[in-house]
């Protein structure tokens, strides 16, 4: 039976924002998982961070929790540890996760908490109208870097492989179907699942055309070794291409099992 996952809240994202496409992909993923009896809707909890992405919690008729800035992951870990029967997913931003929340991302990955982190990665602090984040490209000119960012961007996928995440993937928000499929796989994974979702900000840093021309997809099975995952990422990272897909998946004891 198709679930009604739409709340009555008015959507206030900028018209055309890819955040809405992530919302559509997630609704489709949840609907399919519940139809396949792989997920109980009453046991699903979605946690949101602070940023434009965080509005997503208002638009879903499911259990939700909005955390402090950068604190979504410890909230998710606590919810899952308190009730392991729950399926806990989180929607976080690149600034929310890689700046204020980086320490929590490190520990959630290394302890292999059985939770899923979806990163809305638009390479900018959009809610505060245009400051650089750790994933902003070098030379990015914004309100906090008017002369251009001096720093090389953080690379989330190799970082997560180093930290011990047991599911590592990247998607492109404008491809709703593939994003849905990756979300389904991540939610179904037992352990810490990390999905970096390229989500261009159409108002302050519109990179839609850039990524539409460069995103490539890997459809082969995920690697089961860190070295293999690095090779898969590197194989798609030819020239200025941006590889997307599920790069790594392995089974290890979760934090909650060890508790």
N, C-alpha and C positions, 0 to 999 in steps of 0.2 A: 504494500500500500504506500502510495506517495505521501511523504511527510510535508506538512506545511511549516516551513522553517522561516517564514518571513514575518518580522515583527511589524508593528503599526507605526514605528518611528519614521519620520521623514528623513530621507537620505540627504545629507548636506555636504557630501564631497563635491568638489568641482565637477561640473558636467563633463563626462567622458573620462574621469579619473580611472586608471587601471585598478585601483583598490576595489572598485565595483566588480571588475572581472574576477578578481580573487574571491570576492564574496560569492559570485555565481558559481565558480568552480568548486568552492567548499560546500555550498548547498547541494550541488550535484553529487559530490563525493559522499556526503553524509546520506543522502537519499538512496544512493546505490548500495552503500554498506549496510544500511538498515534493511533494505529490501532483500539483500543477500543473507540476512541474519548474521552478519559479522559485527554488528554494532547495535547496542541498545540505546535509543535516543535519550532515555531518562538517565542513563549513566554517563552521558557526554557532557563535559565541562570545557568551555572555551574561555581562556584568559587573554586579556588584551593589555598591551603596554600603553604608553603615552605618546601621542603623535597622531597624524592624520589616520594612520592605520587603525588606531585604537577605537575609532568610531564604529568599527565593524561589530563590536559587541552589542551596539544598540540595534543592529539591523537583523538579528537572528533570534528566533523564538525558541531558544534553548537555554540551558544553564550557563550563565556567563559571570565573569569576575573581572573588574578593571583594577589593575595594580597601580602602584606608584611608578614614576619614571625610572626605567631600568630594572624594575623589581618584579617583572612578570615571571621570570624563571624560578626564583625561590618560592613564589606563590604557587606555581604549578607543582614544584617538587613537594611542597607541604600538603597540597590537596591530594596528590597521588599517594604519598606516604600515609596520610590519615585514613584514606579509603582506597585501597588498591583495586577495588572493583570498578572504579571510575576510569573512563578514557579521557585523558587530559591533553588538550591541544592549546597552543598559544600563538597569538598573532603579535609580532614584534616588529619594530622598525630598525633600520640600520643604525641610526643614531641611538635609539632606545637600547639596542643590544650591544653594539660595538664601542659605544662611549660609556654612558652611565652604567650599563649592565654587563660590561665585558667580564668582570670578575665572576658574576653569576653564570655566564655562558660557559666559562672555563670549567667550573665545578660541576655543573649539570652534565656536561659531556664526559668528564673524567670519571664521574661516579656512575654513569650509564643509567640515569633516571629514566623510567619508562614513560616518557612524555614526548610530545611532538612540537617542535618549534618551526613555525612558518615566518620567515623574515621578509617583510615588505621592504625591499632594497631599492630605494630611488636615489641613493647617493647624495642626499641632501636632508637637512632639517626643514621639512616643508611647512609644518604647522606654525613654526616661528619665522616663516617666510624667507628662507634662503641661506642658512649657514652651512658650512662644509661639515661633512661627517667623515669617519675613518675610511669609507669606501669612495669618497669623492675623488675624481681623477686629479693627478698632479697638474697644477696650473689653473684649477677651478676658481673662478672669480665669483664670490658671493659676499654676503653681508659681513661675515667674519674673516674673509680673505679677499679684500678688495684688490690686492695686488696679485692675487693668484696663490693657490695653495702650494706650499713648498714640500709637502709630504707625498711620498708614494702611497697609493691606496692599499688598504688592507685587503688581503685575498682570503675570503671566508672559507672556501673549500679545503685548501691545504691546511689551514689552521685547524679545522674541525677534525681532519684526519689525524693530525698530531695530538689533539686533545683526547681522542678516544671515542668520539661519536660512533655509533654502530650503524647508522644510516645517514648517508651524505648525498644530497641531490641539489640540483638547481633547475628552476623553471623560468618561464617568461610569461608574465601575466596576460599578455595579449593573446596567447594560445590557451584558451580556456580548456579545451579537451585534454591537452597534455598535462596542464596544471592539475586538472581533476584527477587524472590517473596517478600522477606522482603523489598527490595528497592522499589518495586511497592507500597507496603502498606505504606511505609514511605513517598514517594512522594505524594501519594493521601491523606495523613492525613492533616487535617486543624489544624495547630498549630506547636509548636516546636517538630520536630522528630529527635531523636538521635539513631544512629545505630553504635555500636562498632563492627568493622569487624576485626576478628583475621586474621592477614596478616603476616605470618612468613617471616623474612628476610633470604633468602637462602645463603647470602654471609657472614654476620657478626653475625647472631644469628638464626640458622636454627632450628626452633621448629616444623617443619612439622610433624614429627613422633610423637612427644609428644602430639600435639593436635589431630592428627588423631586417636590416641588411647583413647582420653579422652572426646572429644566433644560429647554431647548428645543434642537431640532436643526436645523441647516442641511443640506439635502441637495443644494444646488446645487453646481456645479463650483467647485473652489478658485479664488480670485482669483490672478492672475499679476502683480499690482502691490501694493506695500505699501499704497497708498491704497485700493485695492479691498478688501484684506483688512481694513483698519480699518473700512471701511464695512460689511462683512459682520458683523464682531463687534458693531459699534454697532447694526446693524439687529436683532440678536437680544437686545441688552442693554436691552430696554424695561422700565421700572419696575425690579422686582427680579428679572427673569428672568436666567438664566445660560446663555448660548449655548454649544453644543457642536457639533463637527463639524470638517471640514478647511477651514481658512480661507485658506490660502496655500500655493502650490506653484509653484516655478520652477526652471528648469535653469540651473546655472552651473558653471564648472570647480571640481572638488573639490580639496581640499588634497593628496590623494594623487596626483591627475593632474598637478598642478603640480610635485610632487617629482620 
